[in-house]
Amino acid sequence: MYFAALLARTEDGWKASDTELDDVETLSDLTDLAREATVDDDTVIVFIEQEDAWFGLVRVDGEEDPRIYVSDAAAAARSSYGEILLTDELLGRDPEDLDALEELVDLDGTEDGEPDAETINGNDENDEEEITADDGGVVPAGPVGETGILADLGLSDKDLLALGTDALVEIADALGAADVLETVQ
């Protein structure tokens, strides 16, 4: 179960709205959605939470690049919404290095690039649970991103890292937006 909300800072305080992410396929789409939530290029925080697994924050300040924090990258990598947040830059990967690796190695293990009969039939004996991104890179367990994403708004990086599964309530409390967030939950 997912919950997503936009929290936009206005002259009168925070304004919250729940949001559907069905049409969001990329970080750029999510950033555009956040920018549409404000008229004066104010700060917008996007909260995404998968119940008891992970949460993510995307902060958009006007036309600046979005700032991202994900509480557990490995858990988020299992989610289509989490994958949107887990960019190469956030994971510390150079996309050019991955392209060069793909040219050198046949990643599916076959001579001509076609899957073998065991893989097609779902009988691959080497099926192990490993967290990898779509591009083949391993995703680290634990938090990734900018831990100081909310420091200037009242939540230090140390406090952000200490948050558990009820993080969104605690974040909204620290921002002074608990009441408005509660109305959309």
C-alpha positions as CSV (number, residue, x, y, z in Angstrom):
1,M,0.0,0.0,0.0
2,Y,1.3,3.4,-1.0
3,F,0.6,6.9,0.1
4,A,1.8,10.0,-1.8
5,A,1.2,13.6,-0.9
6,L,2.4,17.0,-2.0
7,L,3.2,19.6,0.7
8,A,3.5,23.1,-0.8
9,R,4.8,26.0,1.2
10,T,2.8,29.2,0.8
11,E,2.6,32.6,2.4
12,D,-0.1,31.2,4.7
13,G,1.8,28.1,5.7
14,W,1.8,24.6,4.3
15,K,-0.9,23.4,1.9
16,A,-1.3,19.6,1.5
17,S,-2.8,17.5,-1.2
18,D,-2.8,13.7,-1.7
19,T,-1.8,12.8,-5.2
20,E,-2.0,9.9,-7.6
21,L,1.2,8.7,-9.1
22,D,-0.3,6.6,-11.8
23,D,0.8,8.9,-14.6
24,V,4.2,9.5,-13.2
25,E,6.9,7.5,-14.9
26,T,10.1,9.5,-14.4
27,L,11.7,11.8,-11.9
28,S,11.0,14.6,-14.4
29,D,7.3,13.8,-14.3
30,L,7.3,13.9,-10.5
31,T,9.2,17.2,-10.5
32,D,6.7,18.7,-12.9
33,L,3.8,17.5,-10.7
34,A,5.4,19.2,-7.7
35,R,6.0,22.5,-9.6
36,E,2.3,22.5,-10.6
37,A,1.3,22.5,-6.9
38,T,2.7,26.0,-6.3
39,V,2.2,29.3,-8.1
40,D,5.1,31.3,-6.7
41,D,8.0,28.7,-7.1
42,D,7.8,28.0,-3.4
43,T,9.2,24.9,-1.8
44,V,7.2,21.7,-2.5
45,I,7.9,18.4,-0.7
46,V,6.7,15.2,-2.3
47,F,6.1,12.4,0.2
48,I,6.0,8.8,-1.0
49,E,5.6,6.0,1.4
50,Q,5.2,2.2,1.1
51,E,3.7,1.0,4.3
52,D,6.3,-0.5,6.6
53,A,9.0,-0.7,3.9
54,W,10.4,2.7,2.9
55,F,9.7,6.4,2.3
56,G,11.0,8.9,-0.1
57,L,11.2,12.7,-0.2
58,V,11.6,14.9,-3.2
59,R,12.1,18.6,-2.6
60,V,11.5,21.0,-5.4
61,D,12.5,24.7,-4.9
62,G,11.4,26.7,-7.9
63,E,13.4,25.8,-11.0
64,E,16.3,24.2,-9.1
65,D,17.0,20.5,-9.6
66,P,15.0,18.2,-7.3
67,R,16.7,17.0,-4.1
68,I,16.0,13.4,-3.1
69,Y,16.1,11.3,0.0
70,V,15.1,7.6,0.2
71,S,15.0,5.8,3.5
72,D,15.9,2.3,2.2
73,A,17.1,2.1,-1.4
74,A,17.0,-1.7,-1.6
75,A,13.3,-1.8,-0.5
76,A,12.5,1.1,-2.8
77,A,14.1,-0.7,-5.8
78,R,11.4,-3.3,-5.5
79,S,8.8,-0.6,-6.1
80,S,7.9,1.1,-9.3
81,Y,7.6,4.4,-7.4
82,G,10.9,3.8,-5.7
83,E,12.6,3.2,-8.9
84,I,11.6,6.6,-10.1
85,L,13.6,8.1,-7.2
86,L,16.7,5.9,-7.5
87,T,18.6,7.8,-10.2
88,D,22.1,6.9,-11.2
89,E,23.3,10.1,-9.6
90,L,21.6,9.3,-6.3
91,L,23.1,5.8,-6.3
92,G,26.6,7.1,-7.1
93,R,26.7,5.4,-10.5
94,D,28.1,6.8,-13.8
95,P,25.7,5.9,-16.6
96,E,28.6,5.9,-19.1
97,D,30.4,3.2,-17.0
98,L,27.3,1.0,-17.2
99,D,27.0,1.5,-21.0
100,A,30.6,0.5,-21.4
101,L,30.1,-2.6,-19.2
102,E,27.1,-3.7,-21.3
103,E,29.2,-3.5,-24.4
104,L,31.8,-5.8,-23.0
105,V,29.6,-8.3,-21.3
106,D,26.6,-10.3,-22.6
107,L,24.4,-9.8,-19.5
108,D,21.9,-12.6,-20.2
109,G,24.7,-15.2,-20.5
110,T,23.8,-16.5,-24.0
111,E,25.9,-16.3,-27.1
112,D,23.4,-14.6,-29.3
113,G,21.5,-12.6,-26.7
114,E,18.5,-14.8,-26.8
115,P,17.3,-16.3,-23.4
116,D,17.9,-20.0,-22.9
117,A,15.0,-22.5,-22.7
118,E,15.4,-22.8,-18.9
119,T,14.9,-19.0,-18.4
120,I,11.9,-19.0,-20.8
121,N,10.2,-21.8,-19.0
122,G,10.8,-20.2,-15.6
123,N,13.1,-23.0,-14.5
124,D,16.3,-21.1,-14.0
125,E,18.0,-22.8,-11.1
126,N,20.0,-19.8,-10.3
127,D,17.1,-17.6,-9.2
128,E,18.4,-15.8,-6.1
129,E,16.8,-12.8,-4.5
130,E,19.2,-10.0,-5.3
131,I,18.4,-6.4,-5.4
132,T,19.5,-4.9,-8.7
133,A,18.3,-1.9,-10.6
134,D,16.9,-2.3,-14.1
135,D,20.3,-1.4,-15.5
136,G,22.0,-4.3,-13.6
137,G,23.6,-2.2,-10.9
138,V,23.4,-3.3,-7.3
139,V,21.3,-1.1,-5.0
140,P,22.6,-0.5,-1.5
141,A,20.5,-1.3,1.6
142,G,19.7,1.7,3.8
143,P,19.3,5.4,3.2
144,V,20.5,7.2,0.1
145,G,20.3,10.8,-1.0
146,E,20.5,14.1,0.7
147,T,20.0,13.7,4.4
148,G,20.0,17.4,5.0
149,I,17.0,17.8,2.6
150,L,14.8,19.3,5.4
151,A,17.4,20.8,7.7
152,D,16.5,24.4,6.9
153,L,12.8,23.5,7.5
154,G,13.4,22.1,11.0
155,L,14.4,18.5,10.6
156,S,18.1,17.8,10.9
157,D,19.8,15.1,9.0
158,K,20.4,13.1,12.2
159,D,16.7,13.2,13.0
160,L,15.8,12.2,9.4
161,L,18.1,9.2,9.6
162,A,16.5,8.1,12.9
163,L,13.0,8.0,11.5
164,G,11.1,4.7,11.3
165,T,8.0,3.6,9.5
166,D,5.8,6.4,10.8
167,A,8.2,8.9,9.2
168,L,5.7,11.1,7.4
169,V,3.8,12.0,10.5
170,E,7.1,12.9,12.3
171,I,8.3,14.9,9.2
172,A,5.0,16.8,9.0
173,D,5.2,17.6,12.7
174,A,8.8,19.0,12.4
175,L,7.7,21.1,9.5
176,G,4.6,22.4,11.3
177,A,2.3,20.8,8.8
178,A,0.9,17.9,10.7
179,D,-2.7,19.2,10.7
180,V,-2.8,19.8,6.9
181,L,-1.2,16.5,6.1
182,E,-3.7,14.7,8.4
183,T,-6.5,16.1,6.3
184,V,-5.3,14.2,3.2
185,Q,-4.3,11.0,4.8
